[in-house]
Amino acid sequence: EVQLQASGGGLVQPGGSLRLSCAASGYAFKNFAMSWLRQTQGKGLELVARISKGGVNAVYGDSVKGRFTISRDNINNMLYLEMNSLKPEDTAVYYCVKDDDRTRGPGTLVTVSS
């Protein structure tokens, strides 16, 4: 059974930083591209970042370019999202997603507020 457990969310002030983690299990993690998506109340899912299976190539949503960095550890089956210069509009539930079939686990809530 594929499991994707995101963690690391919380309350942070504008301009602050957070690092999200996602522990993957139940499949060959290194063979699949992965993404972070986010969802705000009343809106659909938005692509935050995507990383290739080898970790060499990454793409970012326009709203987070230059502030967020996606990375992965294929030895320990972990996906990460480093978030800097956070803004109130980054407030959302963040999900890690297995790209081929869009499987996602429970998200982690990030709240950016003073």
ABEGO torsion letter per residue (X at the ends): XBBBBBBGBEBBBBGBBBBBBBBBBGBBAAABBBBBBBBBBGBBBBBABBBBAAGABBBBBAAABGABBBBBBAAAGBBBBBBBGBBAAABBBBBBBBAAAGBBBBBBBBBBBX
